[in-house]
Amino acid sequence: MRFAAQTSVIALALALTLVFLVLTSSAAAPRASTRPGFVGISVHSLTSNEADLVKLAGAQWVRADVAELPGEYSFAEIVANAKSRGIKVLGILDIWTMGWDWNFSLNDWEEAVRVNVGQYRNDVDAWEIWNEPEYPSNPLAPERYFAMLRTAYSIIKDYAPQSEVLMGGGLHLNTGGDSWLEQDQAFAKRLSELGADQYADGISLHAYPWTNQVSNWVWEKYSESLNFYKSLFRKTLQVWITETGYPAQEEGDNSQAAYLTEAISFFGARAVNAMFWYELRDTPYSNPTPSFGLFTDTLAARPAFCSLQTLLVGQQTQSTMCAHLSGGAA
């Protein structure tokens, strides 16, 4: 009986030790969806106040077009306010960079890339080559895009070898059933044939529900398209969701917040390197659905901001601006 009792005590101690190890290892391991540096925010401006809001949300990246439009838009201001707060910058080299001149030559592109990368080599952490190259009104031929990518990659790695380069420009995971998705996938397939992934560290993808009610089919479509793009390129190519969002006007503020929470969980569990919410505040650039922002155009917080802050920073640190929004999070 004494041996049996000792055996029982030892078994109990081992069981308790196992439970302790499981609990502590679970607590110590960061959730895939909220790991450091996973979430960024797209911006069309970044004043000192707006940069404070990004920091308050717990996001560690901002994404913005590389351009200077006097009195309207300043990438230099975005970079300065982001870096002074320890926020990383993803710069988009696109039609904004080219002054909205669609007749630019490859030499014009090379010069613009060289000037901007040279200027921001120490401040921009990653560069995205173009935005939505298969946009229906101004599509780029994949061969032209490939030449632009190869040119930009060479310049970036020469000036700032530590910076990452993203190809694809935001190929879509879903376009609501229209032909844009098929165009993006054909574009990606051609880039694969050209060997484009030799000139990139990652691929940029965009994820929008394009529906007035998010249901399971949206996530299934995301998963299907994600697997398609991954199958085309080398296994070590990073995957960045550089835009995802849901306008509050579709189902209301709380549904927008619910989509944000689900998106972080969904992409965080699928070997995605980073996910950028579109966007920080409502802007005219999002017409005809200008309600994608975590904040309204007057910087009133939406529940999505409070949900993001809860996920990234913690409920206990939520700001007073969330106090009136159903206890802080949707």
C-alpha positions in Angstrom: 0.0 0.0 0.0 2.9 2.4 0.8 4.4 1.7 -2.7 1.0 2.3 -4.3 0.6 5.6 -2.4 4.1 6.8 -3.4 3.3 5.9 -7.0 0.0 7.9 -6.9 1.8 10.9 -5.5 4.5 10.7 -8.2 1.8 10.4 -10.9 -0.1 13.3 -9.5 3.1 15.4 -9.4 3.9 14.5 -13.0 0.4 15.3 -14.1 0.5 18.7 -12.4 3.9 19.4 -13.9 2.5 18.6 -17.4 -0.5 20.9 -16.9 1.8 23.7 -15.8 4.1 23.2 -18.8 1.2 23.2 -21.2 -0.3 26.4 -19.7 2.9 28.3 -19.5 4.1 27.3 -23.0 0.7 28.4 -24.3 0.9 31.7 -22.5 4.4 32.3 -23.6 3.8 31.6 -27.3 2.5 34.6 -29.2 -0.7 34.1 -31.1 0.0 33.9 -34.8 -2.6 36.6 -35.5 -1.1 39.2 -33.1 2.6 38.5 -33.4 4.8 41.6 -33.4 4.9 43.5 -36.7 2.0 41.5 -38.2 -0.5 44.4 -38.5 0.0 47.6 -40.5 -2.4 50.4 -41.6 -2.7 52.1 -45.0 -2.6 55.9 -44.9 -3.2 58.8 -47.2 -1.8 61.2 -44.7 0.1 61.0 -41.4 0.0 64.1 -39.4 1.6 64.0 -35.9 -1.9 63.3 -34.4 -2.6 60.5 -36.9 0.8 58.9 -36.2 -0.1 58.9 -32.5 -3.3 57.1 -33.4 -1.4 54.4 -35.3 0.9 54.0 -32.4 -2.0 53.9 -30.0 -3.6 51.1 -32.0 -0.5 49.0 -31.6 0.2 48.7 -35.4 3.9 48.7 -36.3 3.7 49.5 -40.0 2.1 52.2 -42.3 1.8 51.8 -46.1 1.7 54.8 -48.3 2.3 56.0 -51.9 5.7 57.5 -52.6 4.8 61.0 -53.9 4.8 64.7 -53.1 1.7 66.7 -54.1 2.1 70.2 -52.7 -0.7 71.2 -50.4 -2.4 67.8 -50.8 -0.1 64.9 -50.0 3.4 64.4 -48.6 5.2 61.1 -48.4 8.1 62.9 -46.6 5.7 63.9 -43.8 4.4 60.4 -43.5 7.9 59.0 -43.2 9.1 61.6 -40.7 6.1 61.1 -38.4 6.2 57.3 -38.7 9.9 56.9 -38.0 9.9 59.3 -35.1 7.5 56.9 -33.4 9.3 53.7 -34.3 6.7 52.8 -36.9 8.0 51.0 -40.1 7.1 52.2 -43.6 6.0 50.3 -46.7 6.4 52.7 -49.6 4.5 52.1 -52.9 6.2 53.0 -56.1 3.3 53.5 -58.4 1.5 56.0 -60.7 1.6 58.6 -57.9 5.4 58.4 -58.0 5.2 59.0 -61.8 3.1 62.2 -61.4 0.0 60.4 -62.8 1.6 60.3 -66.2 0.6 57.0 -67.8 2.9 57.6 -70.8 6.1 57.1 -68.8 9.0 55.1 -70.3 11.1 52.5 -68.6 13.9 55.1 -68.4 11.5 57.5 -66.6 10.6 54.8 -64.2 14.2 53.9 -63.5 15.0 57.6 -62.7 12.0 58.0 -60.4 12.9 54.8 -58.5 16.5 55.8 -58.2 15.7 59.3 -56.9 13.1 58.1 -54.3 15.0 55.0 -53.1 18.1 57.1 -52.8 16.2 59.7 -50.7 14.5 57.2 -48.4 17.0 54.4 -48.3 17.4 54.6 -44.5 13.8 55.2 -43.7 11.6 52.9 -45.9 11.6 49.3 -44.6 9.9 47.7 -47.6 9.0 48.8 -51.1 5.9 47.7 -53.1 6.2 47.8 -56.8 3.0 49.4 -58.2 -0.6 49.2 -56.9 -3.2 47.0 -58.6 -1.4 46.6 -62.0 -4.4 45.0 -63.5 -6.8 47.8 -62.5 -9.4 47.6 -65.3 -9.1 51.2 -66.5 -5.3 51.2 -66.8 -3.9 47.6 -66.8 -0.2 47.0 -67.2 1.0 44.2 -69.5 2.8 41.6 -67.4 5.9 41.9 -69.5 6.1 45.7 -68.9 5.5 45.1 -65.2 8.2 42.5 -65.1 10.7 44.9 -66.6 9.7 47.6 -64.0 10.0 45.1 -61.2 13.5 43.9 -62.3 14.7 47.5 -62.7 13.3 48.5 -59.2 14.7 45.5 -57.5 18.2 46.1 -58.8 18.1 49.7 -57.6 16.6 48.9 -54.2 19.0 46.2 -53.4 21.9 48.4 -54.5 20.9 51.4 -52.4 19.2 49.6 -49.5 19.9 45.9 -49.4 18.2 45.5 -46.1 14.8 46.6 -47.5 12.3 44.1 -48.7 10.8 44.2 -52.2 7.2 43.2 -52.9 6.0 42.1 -56.3 2.4 41.8 -57.6 1.2 45.2 -56.5 -1.9 43.8 -54.7 -3.3 41.0 -56.7 -6.8 40.2 -55.5 -8.1 37.2 -53.6 -11.7 38.1 -54.4 -13.4 40.7 -56.7 -17.0 39.8 -56.0 -17.5 37.6 -59.0 -16.3 39.9 -61.8 -13.5 39.2 -64.3 -10.9 41.3 -62.4 -9.9 38.3 -60.3 -9.4 36.2 -63.5 -7.2 38.9 -65.0 -5.1 39.1 -61.8 -4.6 35.4 -61.8 -3.6 35.3 -65.5 -1.2 38.2 -64.8 0.3 36.3 -61.9 0.7 33.2 -64.0 2.6 35.1 -66.6 4.8 36.7 -64.0 5.6 33.2 -62.8 6.6 32.1 -66.3 8.9 35.1 -66.6 10.6 34.2 -63.3 9.5 37.4 -61.5 10.0 35.9 -58.0 13.7 36.1 -58.6 13.3 39.9 -58.2 11.2 40.0 -55.0 11.2 39.1 -51.4 7.4 38.8 -51.2 4.2 39.0 -53.1 1.5 41.7 -52.4 -2.1 40.6 -52.3 -5.4 42.5 -51.6 -8.4 41.0 -49.8 -11.8 42.6 -49.9 -15.2 40.9 -49.4 -16.9 43.0 -52.1 -20.3 42.1 -50.6 -22.8 43.7 -48.3 -22.7 40.7 -46.0 -19.5 38.8 -45.1 -20.2 35.1 -44.9 -18.2 31.8 -45.1 -17.9 31.9 -48.9 -15.7 35.1 -48.6 -13.1 33.3 -46.5 -13.3 30.2 -48.7 -12.6 32.4 -51.7 -9.7 34.0 -49.9 -8.2 30.6 -49.1 -8.6 29.3 -52.6 -7.0 32.3 -54.2 -4.2 32.4 -51.6 -3.3 28.8 -52.4 -3.4 29.6 -56.1 -0.9 32.4 -55.9 1.4 30.4 -53.5 1.4 27.6 -56.0 2.9 29.8 -58.7 6.0 31.0 -57.0 8.9 29.7 -54.9 8.0 28.4 -51.4 10.2 31.0 -49.7 8.4 34.0 -51.2 6.8 35.9 -48.4 3.1 36.7 -48.6 1.9 40.2 -47.6 -1.8 41.2 -47.5 -1.1 44.9 -48.2 -4.8 45.8 -48.2 -7.9 44.4 -46.6 -10.9 46.2 -45.3 -14.6 46.4 -45.1 -16.6 49.7 -45.2 -18.7 50.5 -42.2 -21.6 51.6 -44.4 -22.2 48.0 -45.6 -23.5 46.4 -42.3 -22.6 49.0 -39.8 -19.6 49.8 -37.5 -19.8 46.6 -35.5 -19.7 44.3 -38.5 -16.7 46.2 -39.8 -15.0 45.5 -36.4 -16.0 41.9 -36.6 -14.5 41.5 -40.1 -11.2 43.1 -38.9 -10.9 40.7 -36.0 -11.7 37.7 -38.2 -9.2 38.9 -40.9 -6.4 39.1 -38.4 -7.1 35.6 -37.2 -7.6 34.2 -40.7 -4.4 35.6 -42.3 -2.4 35.1 -39.1 -3.0 31.4 -39.3 -2.0 31.0 -42.9 1.7 31.9 -43.0 1.1 35.5 -44.1 3.9 37.8 -43.1 2.0 41.0 -42.6 -1.6 42.3 -43.0 -2.4 46.0 -43.7 -5.8 47.4 -42.8 -7.3 49.8 -45.4 -7.4 52.5 -44.0 -6.6 54.7 -41.0 -9.4 57.3 -41.6 -12.1 57.9 -44.2 -10.8 59.7 -47.2 -12.1 60.7 -50.7 -9.7 58.2 -52.2 -12.1 55.4 -51.2 -15.2 56.7 -53.1 -17.8 55.5 -53.6 -17.5 53.7 -50.3 -15.6 56.2 -48.1 -16.1 54.4 -44.8 -13.2 52.0 -44.7 -11.4 53.9 -42.0 -10.7 53.0 -38.4 -11.7 56.6 -37.9 -14.2 58.8 -39.7 -13.0 61.8 -41.6 -13.3 63.9 -38.4 -11.2 61.3 -36.5 -14.0 59.9 -34.5 -13.0 56.4 -33.5 -15.0 53.4 -34.9 -15.4 50.1 -33.0 -12.9 48.6 -35.5 -10.1 50.8 -34.0 -11.0 49.7 -30.5 -11.1 46.0 -31.5 -7.7 46.4 -33.1 -6.2 48.0 -30.0 -7.6 45.2 -27.9 -6.0 42.6 -30.1 -2.6 44.3 -30.4 -2.2 46.1 -27.1 -4.7 44.7 -24.7 -8.1 45.5 -23.2 -6.5 47.1 -20.2 -4.8 49.8 -22.2 -7.7 50.8 -24.3 -8.0 54.6 -24.8 -10.7 56.8 -23.5 -12.0 57.4 -27.0 -13.3 53.8 -27.0 -15.2 54.1 -23.7 -18.5 55.1 -25.3 -18.4 52.4 -28.0 -20.1 49.4 -26.3 -17.4 48.9 -23.7 -14.6 49.5 -26.1 -14.6 46.7 -28.7 -17.2 45.4 -31.0 
